[in-house]
Amino acid sequence: MKVGAGQRQPERILLIRLSAIGDIVFASPLIATVRQRWPQASIAWLAQPDCAPLLQHHPDLDEIIPWPLPHWRDLWRKRRFMQLLKELRAARRALRARRFDLALDLQGLLKSALPAWLSGASERIGLGSREGGSLLMTRVLDRGPDRAQISSEYHHLAQSLALPTDRFRLALYPGQEAAAAAEALIGEQGLASGFAVICPFTTRAQKHWLAERWPTLAAQIRQRFGLPTLMLGGPGDCVAAAEITTLAGGRIINLVGQTSLLTAAALIERARLLVGVDTGLSHMGIAFERPTVLLFGSTCPYTETGTANARVLYHRRDCSPCRRRPTCDGAFSCMRDIEVDEVMATLADLDERAGLVKPIDRDDLADQSANRA
């Protein structure tokens, strides 16, 4: 079975993108695209357990398969090799039992190529496969020439496989339970009249903005738009969040580490605007079509957001993007170059051009959430 016009239709399709949250958000348009191309197929997504909840309410997915890679790494570190082998064999049997005939490795690494190969799918297509992963694929596609546009590599994959791209857009579905939890938090925190969200945290220090600038930004957002600021992040961000909260004198509402991933997503869906660094929660602002300003420095996954109500601020330097190997001895000058005034000017421009920073129609949002569940 070869993918393409005139060929036999795949009946069971496996999409593989193990992590991270932002990358799964970027890849999310492929789900509806694959469903549109093969409406009768069974479509599953393989993801690490911490990311899997993000996909569990997607209407075009039939199954989410957790792939506990962190757990297996822990077994390896503890030298529990027999237990690891037993679990890998069980995972292989479970994949084979589903009888996939098409596997799409969207991550392009050995760790994502391996389950594609273990699945036994007769057609295994890798996106930019490296680290030896290409040896486990039946076909490898490059990541495409245009890397400036959000989700460009996945759009290129869709085009290469002759999939429809007329409705290619980021799409997240938090579900009714997360929507209810978000509404409860909004009520508890007195945010029913609207709020801004900031997402200051990610996995690497060089991707962070200066901590002392967030309180200043929050104060100016309140002054300009009349909105209180809500800060979101994961459990590992609590120490950094406490520093920002202290600097703000308690004038930022800190829910970092206090929500599930889906509840955080539902809060972002209800926000009037979002400002964040290169982290998964920030990219959700674009998925939910909220007015969004992204602050990029050591990484720059895209400069074109594909929507009129989202902008990227990025001051390229000779060393940019350094990704995991900064050479500035902790100065992080590329992020320091982004001033509070520039962020505010960008938000003001979004508002003045199209009136984008406006109240959410909560009844309409509730209907959308119910339809997505």
C-alpha positions as CSV (number, residue, x, y, z in Angstrom):
1,M,0.0,0.0,0.0
2,K,1.4,3.3,-1.1
3,V,-0.1,6.6,0.0
4,G,-1.4,8.7,-2.9
5,A,-4.2,9.3,-5.3
6,G,-5.5,6.1,-6.9
7,Q,-3.9,3.8,-4.3
8,R,-5.6,1.5,-1.8
9,Q,-7.0,3.4,1.1
10,P,-5.4,2.9,4.5
11,E,-7.8,1.5,7.0
12,R,-5.8,2.0,10.2
13,I,-3.5,5.0,10.6
14,L,-0.9,5.7,13.3
15,L,0.3,9.3,13.9
16,I,3.4,9.6,16.0
17,R,4.5,12.7,17.8
18,L,5.6,11.8,21.3
19,S,6.3,15.3,22.6
20,A,6.4,18.2,23.3
21,I,3.2,20.1,24.0
22,G,4.1,22.9,21.5
23,D,5.1,20.5,18.8
24,I,1.8,18.6,19.2
25,V,0.0,21.9,18.9
26,F,1.9,22.6,15.6
27,A,1.1,19.1,14.3
28,S,-2.6,19.2,15.2
29,P,-3.8,20.4,11.8
30,L,-2.8,17.0,10.4
31,I,-5.5,15.2,12.3
32,A,-8.4,16.8,10.5
33,T,-6.5,16.7,7.2
34,V,-5.9,12.9,7.5
35,R,-9.6,12.4,8.5
36,Q,-10.7,14.5,5.5
37,R,-8.6,12.4,3.1
38,W,-9.6,9.1,4.6
39,P,-12.9,9.6,6.4
40,Q,-13.5,5.8,7.1
41,A,-10.1,5.1,8.5
42,S,-9.3,4.4,12.2
43,I,-6.8,7.1,13.3
44,A,-4.7,6.8,16.4
45,W,-2.0,9.1,17.9
46,L,1.0,7.8,19.9
47,A,2.2,10.3,22.6
48,Q,4.0,10.3,25.9
49,P,1.6,10.2,28.9
50,D,2.2,13.9,29.9
51,C,1.2,15.1,26.4
52,A,-1.6,12.6,25.6
53,P,-4.4,14.5,27.4
54,L,-4.0,17.3,24.9
55,L,-5.5,15.0,22.3
56,Q,-8.1,13.0,24.2
57,H,-11.1,15.1,23.1
58,H,-10.2,15.5,19.4
59,P,-13.2,14.5,17.4
60,D,-11.2,13.1,14.5
61,L,-9.1,10.7,16.6
62,D,-10.3,7.2,17.4
63,E,-7.6,6.4,19.9
64,I,-4.8,8.0,21.9
65,I,-2.0,5.5,22.7
66,P,0.3,6.4,25.6
67,W,3.9,5.6,25.0
68,P,5.7,5.7,28.4
69,L,9.2,6.6,27.2
70,P,10.2,8.5,30.3
71,H,9.2,5.4,32.4
72,W,11.3,3.1,30.2
73,R,14.3,5.5,30.5
74,D,13.9,5.3,34.2
75,L,13.9,1.5,34.1
76,W,17.1,1.7,32.0
77,R,18.8,4.0,34.5
78,K,17.9,1.7,37.3
79,R,19.3,-1.3,35.3
80,R,15.9,-3.1,35.4
81,F,16.6,-4.6,32.0
82,M,14.3,-7.6,32.3
83,Q,11.3,-5.4,33.3
84,L,12.1,-3.0,30.4
85,L,12.3,-5.9,27.9
86,K,9.0,-7.3,29.2
87,E,7.2,-4.0,28.8
88,L,8.7,-3.3,25.4
89,R,7.5,-6.7,24.2
90,A,4.0,-6.0,25.5
91,A,4.0,-2.6,23.8
92,R,5.0,-4.2,20.5
93,R,2.3,-6.8,20.8
94,A,-0.3,-4.1,21.6
95,L,0.7,-2.1,18.5
96,R,0.8,-5.1,16.2
97,A,-2.6,-6.1,17.4
98,R,-4.1,-2.9,16.0
99,R,-2.9,-3.9,12.5
100,F,-1.8,-0.4,11.3
101,D,-1.2,-0.2,7.6
102,L,0.1,3.4,7.6
103,A,2.4,5.0,10.2
104,L,3.4,8.7,10.0
105,D,6.4,9.6,12.2
106,L,5.9,13.3,12.7
107,Q,8.9,13.7,15.0
108,G,11.6,12.3,12.8
109,L,13.8,10.9,15.6
110,L,14.9,7.4,16.5
111,K,12.7,7.4,19.5
112,S,9.6,8.0,17.3
113,A,10.8,5.9,14.4
114,L,11.0,2.8,16.7
115,P,7.3,2.6,17.5
116,A,6.5,3.1,13.8
117,W,8.6,0.1,13.0
118,L,7.3,-1.9,15.9
119,S,3.8,-1.3,14.8
120,G,4.4,-3.5,11.7
121,A,2.7,-0.9,9.4
122,S,3.5,-1.8,5.8
123,E,3.9,1.9,5.0
124,R,6.0,3.9,7.4
125,I,6.7,7.6,6.4
126,G,9.1,9.7,8.3
127,L,9.2,13.5,8.4
128,G,12.9,14.5,8.1
129,S,14.0,11.3,9.8
130,R,17.4,11.3,11.5
131,E,19.4,9.6,14.2
132,G,19.1,6.4,12.1
133,G,15.4,6.6,12.1
134,S,15.3,6.6,8.3
135,L,16.5,3.0,8.3
136,L,13.2,2.1,10.0
137,M,11.0,3.9,7.4
138,T,9.8,2.8,4.0
139,R,9.8,6.5,2.9
140,V,11.3,9.7,4.2
141,L,10.1,13.2,3.3
142,D,12.0,16.4,3.9
143,R,10.7,19.1,6.1
144,G,10.1,21.6,3.3
145,P,11.7,24.8,2.2
146,D,9.6,27.4,4.2
147,R,10.3,27.2,7.9
148,A,9.0,30.7,8.7
149,Q,5.3,29.8,8.7
150,I,3.8,28.1,11.8
151,S,3.4,24.4,11.2
152,S,5.1,24.7,7.8
153,E,6.8,21.2,8.0
154,Y,3.5,19.5,8.7
155,H,1.8,21.5,5.9
156,H,4.6,20.4,3.6
157,L,4.0,16.8,4.7
158,A,0.3,17.1,3.9
159,Q,1.1,18.5,0.4
160,S,3.7,15.8,-0.2
161,L,1.1,13.1,0.5
162,A,-1.6,14.8,-1.6
163,L,-3.7,15.4,1.5
164,P,-6.2,18.3,1.5
165,T,-4.9,21.5,3.0
166,D,-7.8,23.9,2.5
167,R,-8.7,23.6,6.2
168,F,-5.2,23.3,7.6
169,R,-5.3,25.0,11.0
170,L,-4.2,24.5,14.6
171,A,-7.0,22.9,16.6
172,L,-7.3,22.0,20.3
173,Y,-10.3,20.6,22.2
174,P,-10.0,20.9,26.0
175,G,-13.3,19.1,26.7
176,Q,-16.3,19.9,28.9
177,E,-14.6,19.0,32.2
178,A,-11.7,21.3,31.6
179,A,-14.1,24.0,30.4
180,A,-16.1,23.7,33.7
181,A,-12.9,23.8,35.8
182,A,-11.8,26.9,33.9
183,E,-15.1,28.7,34.5
184,A,-14.9,27.8,38.2
185,L,-11.5,29.3,38.5
186,I,-12.6,32.4,36.6
187,G,-15.4,32.8,39.1
188,E,-13.1,32.2,42.1
189,Q,-10.5,34.7,41.0
190,G,-13.0,37.4,40.0
191,L,-12.1,37.3,36.3
192,A,-15.5,37.2,34.7
193,S,-15.0,40.6,33.1
194,G,-12.0,39.4,31.2
195,F,-8.3,38.8,31.8
196,A,-4.9,38.5,30.2
197,V,-2.7,35.4,30.3
198,I,1.1,35.4,30.5
199,C,3.1,32.2,29.9
200,P,6.7,33.0,31.0
201,F,8.1,29.5,31.4
202,T,9.7,26.8,29.4
203,T,12.4,24.2,29.7
204,R,15.4,26.3,29.0
205,A,16.6,29.5,30.7
206,Q,17.7,31.1,27.4
207,K,14.1,31.1,26.2
208,H,12.9,33.1,29.2
209,W,12.2,36.8,29.2
210,L,13.6,38.9,32.1
211,A,11.6,38.1,35.3
212,E,11.4,41.7,36.4
213,R,9.7,42.7,33.1
214,W,6.6,40.6,33.6
215,P,5.2,42.7,36.5
216,T,5.8,45.9,34.5
217,L,4.0,44.4,31.6
218,A,1.1,43.2,33.7
219,A,0.7,46.7,35.2
220,Q,0.6,48.3,31.8
221,I,-1.9,45.7,30.4
222,R,-4.2,46.6,33.3
223,Q,-3.7,50.3,32.6
224,R,-4.2,50.1,28.8
225,F,-6.9,47.4,28.6
226,G,-8.3,47.2,32.1
227,L,-7.4,43.5,32.4
228,P,-5.9,41.7,35.3
229,T,-3.1,39.2,34.5
230,L,-3.3,35.5,35.1
231,M,0.0,33.5,35.0
232,L,0.1,29.9,33.8
233,G,2.7,27.2,33.8
234,G,3.5,23.7,35.0
235,P,4.5,22.3,38.4
236,G,8.2,22.7,37.6
237,D,7.8,26.4,37.2
238,C,6.5,27.2,40.7
239,V,9.8,28.6,42.0
240,A,10.2,31.0,39.1
241,A,6.5,31.9,39.3
242,A,6.9,32.8,43.0
243,E,9.7,35.2,42.1
244,I,7.6,37.0,39.5
245,T,4.6,37.1,41.9
246,T,6.8,38.7,44.6
247,L,8.2,41.2,42.1
248,A,4.6,42.1,41.2
249,G,3.6,42.6,44.8
250,G,0.8,40.0,44.4
251,R,-0.8,41.9,41.5
252,I,-0.4,38.9,39.2
253,I,-2.8,36.0,39.7
254,N,-0.5,33.0,40.0
255,L,-2.1,29.7,39.0
256,V,1.2,28.1,37.9
257,G,1.2,24.4,38.8
258,Q,-2.4,24.5,40.0
259,T,-4.2,23.4,36.9
260,S,-4.2,20.4,34.6
261,L,-2.9,20.9,31.1
262,L,-6.4,20.9,29.7
263,T,-7.7,23.4,32.2
264,A,-4.8,25.7,31.4
265,A,-5.8,25.3,27.7
266,A,-9.4,26.2,28.6
267,L,-8.3,29.3,30.4
268,I,-6.3,30.4,27.4
269,E,-9.3,29.8,25.2
270,R,-11.2,32.3,27.5
271,A,-8.5,34.9,27.7
272,R,-8.8,38.3,26.1
273,L,-5.0,38.3,25.2
274,L,-1.9,36.3,25.7
275,V,1.8,37.1,26.0
276,G,4.3,34.3,26.3
277,V,7.7,32.8,25.4
278,D,8.4,29.9,23.1
279,T,6.4,27.3,25.2
280,G,3.5,25.0,24.5
281,L,0.9,27.1,26.4
282,S,1.8,30.2,24.4
283,H,1.2,28.5,21.0
284,M,-2.3,27.6,22.3
285,G,-3.1,31.3,22.0
286,I,-2.8,31.0,18.2
287,A,-4.8,27.7,18.2
288,F,-7.7,29.4,20.0
289,E,-7.4,32.6,17.9
290,R,-6.7,34.8,20.8
291,P,-4.7,38.0,20.4
292,T,-1.2,36.7,21.1
293,V,2.3,38.1,21.2
294,L,5.2,35.6,21.3
295,L,8.6,36.5,22.5
296,F,11.3,34.5,20.8
297,G,15.1,34.5,21.2
298,S,17.3,31.4,21.4
299,T,14.7,29.6,19.4
300,C,12.4,30.9,16.6
301,P,10.1,28.1,15.5
302,Y,8.2,30.5,13.2
303,T,7.9,34.2,12.4
304,E,4.7,34.1,10.5
305,T,1.7,33.1,12.7
306,G,-0.8,32.6,9.9
307,T,-3.3,34.9,11.6
308,A,-3.8,38.6,11.9
309,N,-4.2,38.6,15.6
310,A,-0.9,37.0,16.6
311,R,2.6,38.5,16.3
312,V,6.2,37.3,16.9
313,L,8.8,39.6,18.4
314,Y,12.3,38.4,17.5
315,H,15.5,40.4,17.4
316,R,17.9,38.3,15.5
317,R,21.6,38.4,16.4
318,D,24.7,36.9,14.8
319,C,24.4,33.9,17.2
320,S,20.7,33.4,16.6
321,P,19.1,31.0,17.1
322,C,21.5,29.3,19.5
323,R,18.8,26.8,20.6
324,R,20.5,24.5,23.2
325,R,24.0,26.1,23.0
326,P,24.0,29.7,24.1
327,T,27.2,31.6,23.7
328,C,26.3,34.7,25.6
329,D,27.4,33.5,29.1
330,G,23.9,33.9,30.4
331,A,23.2,37.4,29.1
332,F,20.5,36.2,26.8
333,S,20.7,39.4,25.0
334,C,18.2,38.4,22.3
335,M,15.5,38.3,24.9
336,R,16.8,41.4,26.7
337,D,16.3,43.3,23.4
338,I,12.6,42.8,23.7
339,E,11.3,45.8,25.8
340,V,8.0,46.1,27.6
341,D,7.2,49.1,25.4
342,E,7.5,47.0,22.3
343,V,5.2,44.3,23.6
344,M,2.6,46.9,24.6
345,A,2.9,48.7,21.3
346,T,2.3,45.4,19.5
347,L,-0.8,44.6,21.6
348,A,-2.1,48.1,21.1
349,D,-1.6,47.8,17.3
350,L,-3.5,44.5,17.3
351,D,-6.3,46.2,19.2
352,E,-6.5,49.4,17.1
353,R,-6.2,47.7,13.8
354,A,-9.1,45.2,14.3
355,G,-10.5,45.6,17.7
356,L,-9.1,42.2,18.6
357,V,-8.7,42.7,22.4
358,K,-12.5,42.4,23.0
359,P,-14.7,40.5,25.4
360,I,-15.4,36.8,24.9
361,D,-18.9,35.8,24.0
362,R,-19.2,33.3,26.9
363,D,-22.5,31.8,25.7
364,D,-20.9,31.2,22.2
365,L,-17.8,29.8,23.8
366,A,-19.8,27.4,26.0
367,D,-21.6,26.1,22.8
368,Q,-18.2,25.6,21.1
369,S,-16.9,23.7,24.0
370,A,-19.9,21.5,24.1
371,N,-19.6,20.8,20.4
372,R,-15.9,20.0,20.8
373,A,-16.4,17.5,23.6
